[in-house]
Amino acid sequence: MPSAAARVLGLALFLLLASAPHAEAAAGWSLAPAGAGRPSFYAEGAPGTVLQDTVSVTNRSRKPLTVHLRGTGVRIAFARTGLRVPARTRAEVPFTVTVPTGAAPGDRSGTITARDADGRTAAVALRLRVGGPALSALTVEHVAVHGDRITYELVNRGTTTLVPKLAVRADGVFGPVLDRPARTLPVHLPPASRRTLSEPWPDRPALDDVDVRLTVTAAGGAHDTTHTSARFVPWGAVTAVLGALVAAAALPAVRRGRRRRSTAEDDEHMPTEVELTGAAT
């Protein structure tokens, strides 16, 4: 009777032989940058630049291979995404990497992935370095007062991600009616992005003509100021007063009309005088 050790060794050998075809199939093809000695892709360029490179798919198996290429993380465009590679053959596919317009300087990471018909995948890392100077620029636009809120739009016109600060001031006919010092907004604004925000103003004046000024700042010297005007009129009270004035102005006419109607009614109810004529004897 075989010993326990022999049974364990036999079971391990059986599992190894059973899994060998799957290991060969999984290792039957590979994905790599074209050329020798590159474990990954590297690209560098200024915003708006289109960079080129080539990816290689090697089929070491005895059967044709069909794979689908896909890029993630950065903007990658392949010459073709569906690829059929004959047995024991290597195929190369050119691709481009586009550096986004307005991208901030710095590094970005991406991946090129190939997937075969059986769902097996292989991936190669891609690192993109965006060149160019770091520029901090910010504008505040479309400022308006709506009810008890001040709405505005922040636009990042530079190449760095900004965390803006906002200061708000409003001056009325008789002086300041709102003065909020600069405070950091809970916003991270990437390059070339815009964000619509609002500032609450629950204690705005009921009757005034005000000039509203918004000032935004951010690291790197970004700065901008925009004005707008707003008139506050208590239309409910104005309507009530106008209604009372109209009613007061109409009252004498109503009274005169009533007097004319009363006079006419009195005339209608007076006895009619009849003149009698005749001969006297």
HELIX and SHEET records of a PDB file:
HELIX    1   1 ALA A    4  ALA A   26  1                                  23    
HELIX    2   2 TRP A  235  HIS A  269  1                                  35    
SHEET    1   A 4 TRP A  29  PRO A  33  0                                        
SHEET    2   A 4 VAL A  50  ASN A  59 -1                                        
SHEET    3   A 4 THR A  89  THR A  98 -1                                        
SHEET    4   A 4 ARG A  75  PHE A  78 -1                                        
SHEET    1   B 5 PHE A  41  GLY A  45  0                                        
SHEET    2   B 5 THR A 121  VAL A 130  1                                        
SHEET    3   B 5 GLY A 106  ASP A 116 -1                                        
SHEET    4   B 5 LEU A  65  THR A  72 -1                                        
SHEET    5   B 5 GLY A  82  VAL A  85 -1                                        
SHEET    1   C 3 LEU A 138  HIS A 146  0                                        
SHEET    2   C 3 ARG A 149  ASN A 156 -1                                        
SHEET    3   C 3 ARG A 194  PRO A 200 -1                                        
SHEET    1   D 4 GLY A 175  THR A 184  0                                        
SHEET    2   D 4 LYS A 165  GLY A 172 -1                                        
SHEET    3   D 4 ASP A 208  ALA A 218 -1                                        
SHEET    4   D 4 ALA A 222  PHE A 232 -1                                        
END                                                                             
